[in-house]
């Protein structure tokens, strides 16, 4: 009975949808996290009476008879909408207000991209991620810098002063990367993304210029997950799952009725 298998594909797809929702809720407090969305598509159709088929020498069918075979997962995509900002008072915390990604150097030499600006200074004064991966380009703040004087401008220039002089010294400038299709980036965990053929090659430039966002020092971008929306989606998915389960039960009862006809 076709309906058994159709309802089963619906239950499987809705389980995947719940997996995506659960991951969104689990990362509601993850800095720079972008919520995911599951996209689905219907399966192949079986044609019993094709539309446009001739019914006589002068007439044809204006509609046909087609039987669907259910649903399947088409993709899981990230939604790169802007998350709200939270003030931290820590200069190494940075938020991108607008388009762009921070660039990070991985241990294997590849460049990763992130919206998580919760950076730290290592023992050499180099600006790194929480996992110790250095930011690209390298920003080095010497031990002689007075911490209260370190600041980050909206275009990514990091400056500081020393106890011996009140003149500002530039430690470097953070650049941002943008993609024509950020949804095509590959999420690899640790708040990092990798370039793919679908994302296109990155365009690197200074912050707050040429369409790239501005950098706000002392702020962090929180997750763009809306708990209420996710809970509503979870309830809708749960009810749809129950309906598909009910369809399987109903199809089974119909088969049982058909088997008992001979009796």
C-alpha positions, 0 to 999 in steps of 0.5 A: 500500500503506497500510503505506508511508504509515503507516510514513512518518508514524511516521518523521516523528513520531520525527524531531520527537521527536528534535528535542525531545530534542536541544534538551533536551540542548543546553540541559542547562546553560541556567539556568532551562531547562525540558525539552520533551516531544513528544506524539503522537496517532493519525490517522483510522481507516478503517472496513471493518466498523463495530462494532455493524453488523447481521450478521442480523436478530437479531445484530450485530458485537461488534467491527469492522474499522478501519485506522489511518493512522499518527501525527502530532505533537499538541503540544510542551509544557514540563515546569515541574518544579523544577530543582536549585539551585547556589550562586553567592555573587552576590547578583544571582543569584536562584532561585525555590524553588517556583511563579512567574516573574520579570517582565521588561520587553521593549523593545516594552513587553510583559511577559515571564516567566522562571525564569532569575534570572541578573540583572545591574546596568546602568550606572544600577544597575538590575537587568536580565537578561543581555540588558539587559531590566529586571526588573519592578518596577524595582530600583535599587541606587545606586553608594553601596551597599556590595556586601558588604551587598546581600542579597535576602530570601525574599520578594524585598526587596532591601536594602543599606547605605552606607558612611555608615550601617549602617542597611539601605535597601530598594531595592525588592521583586521580585514573582512571577507565576504562571499557571493553565496554565504549559504554555500559555506561549509560549517565545520564546528568551532563556529568556523566555516570553510570556502566551497565551490558553492560559496564562491571565492572570498572578497577581502577588504577593509571593514566599513568599506565597499559593502563590508560591515563595520567592526564594533570593539567591545561587543559580541554578536549573539546567536540569531536564533529566536527561541519562540520561532523555534518552539513554534516550529517544533510544535508544528513539526511534532503535530505533522509527525503525529499525522504521518504516524496516524496515516500509517496506522490508518493504512494498516487498518485498511489493509487489515479490513481488506484481509478480513473480507474473505472471512 
